């Protein structure tokens, strides 16, 4: 349980052969891939990022550090592949004083990067696409010249730090927040989001005022603060919230408000860390806890878990239910491991994959909304990793690759074959989300702000069509 907030980004080790202003005939050593927690910088070495690893990379801040955020579903298109992009989000602050906190609604526009087409699954998809090929306009860096992205903010006052924030998929202007004061609130951000949508993309918002927001519901029935909250993807307005006292409450929408079941769902022996509704069953949700367990609940069967399994040997910090393959659920633990389970085998040996790559607690985990086998993970070791679980080790192909790369980079040995991408450079990573409408885009928050990234080697496929 790690919460407090108080690159490749391929990072390479580079030898400094001389001081500034001096020249040297000594050849520099070949670059090496940096492995956090394994490698140590030697005297004269520095880290540098390989920008070719990204179709897009940009950092921004909302003022105070942010522990939790969510991507807001917009009306700009269900699947968008053409630059420039515009994205919307909501984020909560962890300010120095309780009264200084706010919810930041943000709009990032003019996101311009290197184009990568969606790849068909079959049919005319036999030709390989050069990931580095793009027009001069596309190659222009998103942080420079006329292509500089524009960040606009609208701040809404929030009493206390925001532990978690979630936007409702069916009504994105409705958001729920967990506060460290022990209250769960539901907000209507229609006016603020409309204002951002109508504002000009080439005008930066300079207004730092903090506005009053429209609160639809405030629930104080939890006996302690919490971090777990999730909206149902099937029933609009249905919500579950879990607290540090191991209690879970079910919220049912009722006209313009909510009716919260005051009898909690109880089955964990310690703090409830995360909640996820089933992507296919309206009454089923999952929870994870500091007790090391994952529980599956069916609200029609009462307030006890339908199933409970020991998932990890330490705190289970986060879970993610695969919305493209609903039998799969992923979990991340305090010991740095994350696991994949098949819920069809839940009464037997449901574990189908277990990874021990990260050395510090897993802070966020989320399946890709566009690729059923792809998952992103963040850890307290300052790494954001992307995994393709459909990949298996091919020793012959691996040997050829290593031979080809030998003169360019000293790659680390024994990396899992499923490890697709490693992003570094942020400190104290807390939460990540895929953008559901922009394939290949990830947003992450850390103690030093946000990153928006689109790795160049993360492909997204579309089913082939026949006429």
C-alpha positions as CSV (number, residue, x, y, z in Angstrom):
1,X,0.0,0.0,0.0
2,X,1.9,3.1,-1.3
3,X,-0.1,6.3,-1.7
4,X,1.6,9.3,-0.2
5,X,2.9,12.1,-2.5
6,X,4.6,14.4,0.3
7,X,11.9,6.4,-21.2
8,X,12.1,3.1,-24.6
9,X,11.6,6.5,-22.7
10,X,14.7,4.5,-23.5
11,X,17.1,5.9,-21.0
12,X,20.7,5.3,-22.0
13,X,23.9,5.6,-20.1
14,X,26.2,8.0,-21.9
15,X,29.9,8.7,-21.1
16,X,31.0,12.3,-20.9
17,X,34.3,12.3,-22.6
18,X,35.2,15.9,-21.9
19,X,34.2,19.1,-20.1
20,X,32.1,21.7,-21.8
21,X,34.1,23.7,-24.3
22,X,36.8,21.0,-24.6
23,X,37.3,18.4,-27.3
24,X,38.6,14.9,-27.0
25,X,39.9,12.3,-29.4
26,X,39.0,9.5,-27.0
27,X,36.1,7.5,-28.5
28,X,33.0,7.3,-26.3
29,X,31.9,3.9,-25.0
30,X,28.7,2.4,-26.6
31,X,25.4,3.4,-25.1
32,X,23.9,1.0,-22.5
33,X,20.2,0.6,-21.6
34,X,19.6,1.8,-18.1
35,X,17.9,-0.6,-15.7
36,X,16.5,1.2,-12.6
37,X,17.4,-0.6,-9.3
38,X,20.0,-2.6,-11.1
39,X,22.5,-0.2,-12.7
40,X,24.5,2.5,-11.0
41,X,25.7,5.6,-12.8
42,X,29.5,5.7,-12.9
43,X,31.5,8.9,-12.8
44,X,31.2,10.7,-16.1
45,X,28.0,9.0,-17.1
46,X,24.6,10.6,-17.6
47,X,21.1,9.5,-18.7
48,X,19.6,10.5,-22.0
49,X,16.3,9.7,-23.6
50,X,15.8,8.2,-27.0
51,X,13.1,10.3,-28.7
52,X,12.7,7.9,-31.5
53,X,10.9,5.5,-29.1
54,X,7.9,7.8,-29.1
55,X,5.3,9.0,-31.6
56,X,4.5,11.6,-28.9
57,X,5.8,12.6,-25.5
58,X,4.8,15.7,-23.4
59,X,4.9,16.7,-19.8
60,X,2.6,19.1,-18.0
61,X,1.5,20.1,-14.5
62,X,-1.8,21.2,-12.9
63,X,-0.1,23.0,-10.0
64,X,0.0,20.6,-7.0
65,X,0.9,16.9,-7.3
66,X,-1.9,14.6,-8.3
67,X,-2.6,11.2,-6.9
68,X,-5.5,10.3,-9.1
69,X,-7.0,11.4,-12.4
70,X,-9.3,10.1,-15.2
71,X,-9.7,10.6,-18.9
72,X,-13.0,12.2,-19.8
73,X,-14.9,10.7,-22.7
74,X,-15.5,13.4,-25.4
75,X,-17.5,13.8,-28.5
76,X,-14.6,14.3,-30.9
77,X,-14.7,10.7,-32.3
78,X,-14.8,7.2,-31.0
79,X,-11.5,6.1,-32.6
80,X,-9.1,8.9,-33.5
81,X,-5.8,8.3,-35.3
82,X,-5.1,11.6,-37.0
83,X,-2.9,14.3,-35.4
84,X,-3.4,16.8,-34.0
85,X,-5.3,15.4,-31.0
86,X,-7.3,17.0,-28.2
87,X,-7.9,15.3,-24.9
88,X,-9.9,16.1,-21.7
89,X,-9.4,14.9,-18.2
90,X,-10.2,15.5,-14.5
91,X,-7.6,15.4,-11.8
92,X,-7.5,15.9,-8.0
93,X,-4.7,17.6,-6.1
94,X,-2.6,16.7,-3.0
95,X,-2.0,20.2,-1.7
96,X,0.1,21.3,1.2
97,X,-3.0,22.5,3.1
98,X,-6.5,21.0,2.9
99,X,-8.2,24.2,1.9
100,X,-5.8,24.7,-1.1
101,X,-7.0,21.6,-2.9
102,X,-9.0,21.6,-6.1
103,X,-10.2,19.4,-8.9
104,X,-8.5,20.4,-12.2
105,X,-10.5,19.9,-15.4
106,X,-8.0,20.0,-18.2
107,X,-7.9,20.2,-21.9
108,X,-4.7,19.5,-23.8
109,X,-5.0,20.5,-27.5
110,X,-2.7,20.7,-30.5
111,X,-1.1,17.4,-29.7
112,X,1.0,16.8,-32.8
113,X,3.3,13.8,-33.3
114,X,4.4,11.1,-35.7
115,X,1.5,9.3,-37.5
116,X,1.0,5.6,-37.1
117,X,-1.9,3.9,-38.8
118,X,-4.1,1.3,-37.2
119,X,-3.0,-2.1,-38.5
120,X,-5.6,-4.6,-39.8
121,X,-5.6,-8.0,-38.3
122,X,-5.6,-9.8,-41.6
123,X,-6.2,-9.3,-45.3
124,X,-4.2,-6.3,-46.6
125,X,-2.1,-6.0,-43.5
126,X,0.9,-8.0,-44.8
127,X,3.0,-5.0,-45.6
128,X,5.1,-3.7,-42.7
129,X,5.0,-0.1,-41.9
130,X,8.1,1.9,-41.1
131,X,7.4,3.4,-37.7
132,X,9.9,6.2,-38.3
133,X,8.3,7.3,-41.6
134,X,6.3,10.5,-41.4
135,X,6.0,13.8,-43.1
136,X,8.1,16.7,-42.1
137,X,5.1,18.2,-40.4
138,X,4.5,15.0,-38.4
139,X,8.2,14.8,-37.3
140,X,8.1,18.2,-35.8
141,X,8.4,17.9,-32.0
142,X,5.1,18.4,-30.1
143,X,6.8,20.7,-27.7
144,X,8.3,23.2,-30.1
145,X,7.4,25.8,-32.7
146,X,3.9,26.1,-34.0
147,X,3.2,22.5,-32.8
148,X,3.5,23.4,-29.1
149,X,0.5,21.8,-27.2
150,X,-1.9,24.0,-25.4
151,X,-3.0,23.2,-21.8
152,X,-6.1,24.8,-20.4
153,X,-7.3,24.4,-16.8
154,X,-10.5,25.0,-14.9
155,X,-10.1,24.6,-11.1
156,X,-13.0,23.6,-8.8
157,X,-12.5,23.9,-5.0
158,X,-12.3,20.6,-3.1
159,X,-12.1,20.3,0.7
160,X,-9.2,18.0,1.5
161,X,-6.9,16.0,-0.7
162,X,-8.4,13.9,-3.6
163,X,-7.6,10.3,-3.0
164,X,-9.3,9.1,-6.2
165,X,-11.4,10.6,-9.0
166,X,-13.5,8.8,-11.6
167,X,-15.6,10.1,-14.5
168,X,-18.8,8.3,-15.5
169,X,-18.5,6.7,-18.9
170,X,-22.1,7.2,-19.9
171,X,-22.3,10.8,-18.6
172,X,-18.7,12.1,-18.6
173,X,-19.6,15.4,-17.0
174,X,-20.6,13.5,-13.8
175,X,-17.6,12.6,-11.6
176,X,-17.1,11.0,-8.2
177,X,-14.3,11.8,-5.8
178,X,-12.9,10.1,-2.7
179,X,-11.5,12.7,-0.2
180,X,-9.1,12.2,2.7
181,X,-11.8,13.8,4.9
182,X,-13.7,10.5,4.6
183,X,-16.4,11.8,2.2
184,X,-17.4,10.5,-1.3
185,X,-18.9,13.2,-3.5
186,X,-20.5,13.3,-6.9
187,X,-20.0,16.4,-9.0
188,X,-21.6,17.9,-12.1
189,X,-18.9,19.5,-14.3
190,X,-21.1,20.2,-17.3
191,X,-20.5,24.0,-17.2
192,X,-16.8,23.7,-16.8
193,X,-16.3,21.1,-19.5
194,X,-18.5,23.1,-21.9
195,X,-16.4,26.2,-21.2
196,X,-13.2,24.3,-22.0
197,X,-14.7,22.8,-25.2
198,X,-15.7,26.2,-26.5
199,X,-12.4,27.9,-25.7
200,X,-10.0,28.6,-28.5
201,X,-7.2,26.0,-28.8
202,X,-4.5,28.6,-29.4
203,X,-5.3,30.6,-26.3
204,X,-3.7,29.5,-23.0
205,X,-5.9,29.9,-20.0
206,X,-4.2,32.3,-17.6
207,X,-7.0,32.3,-15.0
208,X,-5.7,30.7,-11.7
209,X,-9.0,31.3,-9.8
210,X,-10.5,28.4,-8.0
211,X,-14.3,28.2,-8.6
212,X,-17.1,26.6,-6.7
213,X,-18.4,23.4,-8.1
214,X,-21.9,21.8,-8.3
215,X,-22.1,18.9,-5.8
216,X,-24.9,16.5,-6.5
217,X,-24.3,14.1,-3.6
218,X,-22.0,13.9,-0.5
219,X,-21.9,10.7,1.4
220,X,-20.3,10.5,4.9
221,X,-21.3,6.9,5.8
222,X,-17.8,5.5,5.5
223,X,-16.1,5.3,8.9
224,X,-12.7,6.2,7.4
225,X,-11.2,7.6,4.3
226,X,-10.7,5.4,1.2
227,X,-9.2,5.0,-2.3
228,X,-11.5,2.5,-4.1
229,X,-14.3,3.7,-6.3
230,X,-15.7,2.7,-9.7
231,X,-18.7,3.5,-11.9
232,X,-20.6,0.6,-13.6
233,X,-19.9,0.4,-17.4
234,X,-23.3,-1.2,-17.8
235,X,-25.8,0.6,-15.5
236,X,-25.4,4.4,-15.8
237,X,-24.9,6.0,-12.3
238,X,-24.3,2.7,-10.4
239,X,-21.3,3.2,-8.2
240,X,-19.3,1.3,-5.6
241,X,-16.9,2.9,-3.0
242,X,-14.6,1.1,-0.6
243,X,-12.7,2.4,2.5
244,X,-9.7,1.7,4.7
245,X,-12.0,0.0,7.2
246,X,-12.6,-2.9,4.7
247,X,-16.2,-1.7,4.0
248,X,-17.8,-1.3,0.5
249,X,-21.0,0.6,-0.2
250,X,-23.2,0.3,-3.2
251,X,-24.7,3.4,-4.8
252,X,-27.9,3.2,-6.9
253,X,-29.0,6.2,-9.0
254,X,-32.4,7.7,-8.1
255,X,-33.7,10.6,-10.2
256,X,-31.2,13.4,-9.7
257,X,-29.5,11.8,-6.7
258,X,-28.2,8.4,-5.3
259,X,-29.5,6.0,-2.7
260,X,-26.5,4.5,-0.9
261,X,-27.0,1.1,0.8
262,X,-26.0,1.8,4.4
263,X,-25.3,-1.9,5.0
264,X,-21.8,-2.4,3.7
265,X,-20.4,-5.3,1.7
266,X,-18.0,-7.0,4.1
267,X,-15.5,-9.7,3.3
268,X,-12.0,-8.3,3.5
269,X,-9.9,-8.3,6.6
270,X,-8.1,-5.0,5.9
271,X,-8.4,-1.9,3.7
272,X,-10.1,-2.1,0.4
273,X,-7.6,-0.7,-2.1
274,X,-9.4,-0.9,-5.5
275,X,-12.8,-1.8,-7.1
276,X,-13.7,-2.8,-10.6
277,X,-17.1,-3.6,-12.1
278,X,-17.5,-6.5,-14.4
279,X,-17.5,-5.4,-18.1
280,X,-20.3,-7.8,-18.9
281,X,-22.4,-8.5,-15.7
282,X,-24.4,-5.6,-14.3
283,X,-24.5,-6.8,-10.7
284,X,-20.9,-8.2,-10.4
285,X,-17.8,-6.3,-9.2
286,X,-14.3,-7.2,-7.9
287,X,-12.3,-5.8,-5.0
288,X,-8.8,-6.1,-3.8
289,X,-7.3,-5.5,-0.3
290,X,-4.3,-5.2,1.9
291,X,-5.3,-8.7,3.1
292,X,-3.7,-10.0,-0.1
293,X,-7.1,-11.2,-1.5
294,X,-9.3,-10.5,-4.5
295,X,-13.0,-10.9,-4.0
296,X,-15.8,-11.2,-6.5
297,X,-19.2,-9.9,-5.4
298,X,-22.7,-10.3,-6.8
299,X,-25.0,-7.7,-5.3
300,X,-28.0,-10.0,-5.9
301,X,-26.6,-12.6,-3.5
302,X,-26.3,-10.3,-0.4
303,X,-23.4,-8.5,1.2
304,X,-20.8,-11.3,1.3
305,X,-18.3,-12.1,-1.5
306,X,-19.4,-14.8,-3.9
307,X,-15.7,-15.8,-4.3
308,X,-12.5,-14.9,-2.5
309,X,-9.0,-15.9,-3.4
310,X,-5.5,-15.3,-2.0
311,X,-3.9,-13.5,-4.9
312,X,-0.6,-12.2,-3.5
313,X,1.5,-12.5,-0.4
314,X,1.4,-8.8,0.3
315,X,-1.1,-6.0,-0.2
316,X,-3.0,-6.0,-3.4
317,X,-2.9,-2.4,-4.4
318,X,-4.7,-2.3,-7.8
319,X,-6.8,-4.5,-10.1
320,X,-8.0,-4.2,-13.7
321,X,-10.8,-6.2,-15.4
322,X,-10.2,-6.8,-19.1
323,X,-13.0,-5.3,-21.0
324,X,-12.1,-7.1,-24.3
325,X,-11.6,-10.5,-22.7
326,X,-13.9,-10.4,-19.6
327,X,-12.6,-13.7,-18.2
328,X,-9.2,-12.0,-17.4
329,X,-8.4,-9.9,-14.3
330,X,-5.1,-8.4,-13.5
331,X,-3.7,-7.4,-10.0
332,X,-0.7,-5.5,-8.8
333,X,0.9,-6.0,-5.4
334,X,3.1,-4.2,-2.8
335,X,6.0,-6.5,-3.5
336,X,6.3,-5.3,-7.1
337,X,4.7,-8.4,-8.7
338,X,1.6,-8.4,-10.9
339,X,-0.6,-11.4,-11.9
340,X,-3.2,-12.3,-14.5
341,X,-6.0,-14.7,-13.6
342,X,-8.7,-16.4,-15.6
343,X,-12.0,-16.1,-13.8
344,X,-13.3,-19.2,-15.6
345,X,-10.8,-21.2,-13.5
346,X,-11.4,-19.2,-10.3
347,X,-12.3,-22.3,-8.2
348,X,-9.2,-24.1,-9.4
349,X,-5.8,-22.8,-10.4
350,X,-6.8,-19.5,-12.0
351,X,-3.3,-18.0,-12.2
352,X,-2.2,-17.8,-15.9
353,X,0.7,-15.4,-15.6
354,X,2.9,-13.9,-12.9
355,X,5.6,-11.2,-13.4
356,X,8.4,-10.2,-11.0
357,X,10.0,-7.5,-13.1
358,X,9.3,-4.5,-10.9
359,X,11.1,-4.3,-7.6
360,X,8.9,-1.8,-5.7
361,X,5.1,-1.6,-5.2
362,X,2.7,-1.6,-8.2
363,X,0.8,1.6,-8.1
364,X,-1.5,1.3,-11.2
365,X,-2.5,-1.3,-13.7
366,X,-4.8,-1.1,-16.7
367,X,-5.7,-3.3,-19.7
368,X,-5.6,-1.6,-23.1
369,X,-9.1,-0.7,-24.4
370,X,-8.0,-1.6,-27.9
371,X,-5.8,-4.7,-27.5
372,X,-7.0,-7.6,-25.3
373,X,-3.5,-8.9,-24.6
374,X,-1.8,-5.5,-23.8
375,X,-1.6,-4.1,-20.3
376,X,0.2,-1.1,-18.8
377,X,1.7,-1.1,-15.3
378,X,3.3,1.6,-13.1
379,X,5.5,1.1,-10.1
380,X,7.1,3.0,-7.3
381,X,10.4,2.1,-9.0
382,X,9.6,5.1,-11.3
383,X,8.9,2.8,-14.3
384,X,5.8,2.7,-16.5
385,X,5.9,-0.6,-18.4
386,X,3.7,-1.9,-21.3
387,X,3.3,-5.7,-21.8
388,X,2.0,-7.8,-24.6
389,X,0.9,-11.1,-23.0
390,X,0.5,-12.8,-26.4
391,X,4.2,-12.8,-27.0
392,X,6.4,-15.8,-26.2
393,X,10.2,-16.2,-26.3
394,X,11.6,-17.0,-29.7
395,X,15.2,-17.8,-29.1
396,X,16.3,-17.7,-32.7
397,X,14.7,-14.3,-33.4
398,X,16.1,-13.0,-30.1
399,X,19.6,-14.1,-31.0
400,X,19.3,-12.4,-34.4
401,X,18.1,-9.2,-32.8
402,X,20.9,-9.2,-30.2
403,X,23.5,-9.7,-32.9
404,X,22.1,-6.9,-34.9
405,X,22.0,-4.5,-32.0
406,X,25.3,-5.5,-30.4
407,X,27.3,-2.5,-31.8
408,X,24.6,0.0,-31.0
409,X,23.5,-0.8,-27.4
410,X,24.3,-3.1,-24.6
411,X,20.9,-4.5,-23.9
412,X,20.1,-6.1,-20.5
413,X,19.8,-9.8,-20.4
414,X,16.8,-12.0,-19.4
415,X,14.1,-9.4,-20.0
416,X,10.6,-11.0,-20.1
417,X,9.6,-11.5,-23.8
418,X,6.2,-10.0,-23.0
419,X,7.9,-6.6,-22.0
420,X,7.1,-4.3,-24.8
421,X,8.1,-0.8,-23.6
422,X,9.6,0.9,-20.6
423,X,9.0,4.6,-19.9
424,X,11.1,6.4,-17.3
425,X,11.7,9.9,-16.1
426,X,8.8,10.5,-13.8
427,X,9.3,10.4,-10.0
428,X,6.9,8.6,-7.7
429,X,4.5,7.3,-10.4
430,X,0.9,7.0,-9.0
431,X,-1.7,6.3,-11.7
432,X,-2.0,5.7,-15.5
433,X,-4.8,5.4,-17.9
434,X,-5.1,4.5,-21.6
435,X,-7.1,7.0,-23.7
436,X,-10.1,5.0,-24.9
437,X,-10.6,7.1,-28.0
438,X,-7.0,7.6,-29.1
439,X,-5.3,4.2,-29.7
440,X,-1.8,3.9,-28.3
441,X,-2.0,7.0,-26.0
442,X,-1.2,6.7,-22.3
443,X,-1.4,9.4,-19.6
444,X,0.3,9.0,-16.3
445,X,0.6,11.1,-13.1
446,X,3.5,11.3,-10.6
447,X,4.8,13.6,-7.9
448,X,6.4,15.8,-10.6
449,X,3.4,16.1,-12.9
450,X,1.8,14.4,-15.9
451,X,3.2,12.7,-19.0
452,X,1.3,12.0,-22.2
453,X,3.0,9.4,-24.3
454,X,2.5,7.4,-27.4
455,X,5.1,4.7,-27.8
456,X,6.2,4.1,-31.3
457,X,6.2,0.3,-31.0
458,X,2.7,-0.1,-29.5
459,X,0.5,-1.1,-32.4
460,X,-3.3,-1.3,-32.5
461,X,-5.2,-3.6,-34.7
462,X,-8.6,-3.4,-36.2
463,X,-10.6,-6.3,-37.5
464,X,-10.4,-6.7,-41.3
465,X,-13.5,-6.0,-43.3
466,X,-14.7,-7.8,-46.4
467,X,-16.9,-6.3,-49.1
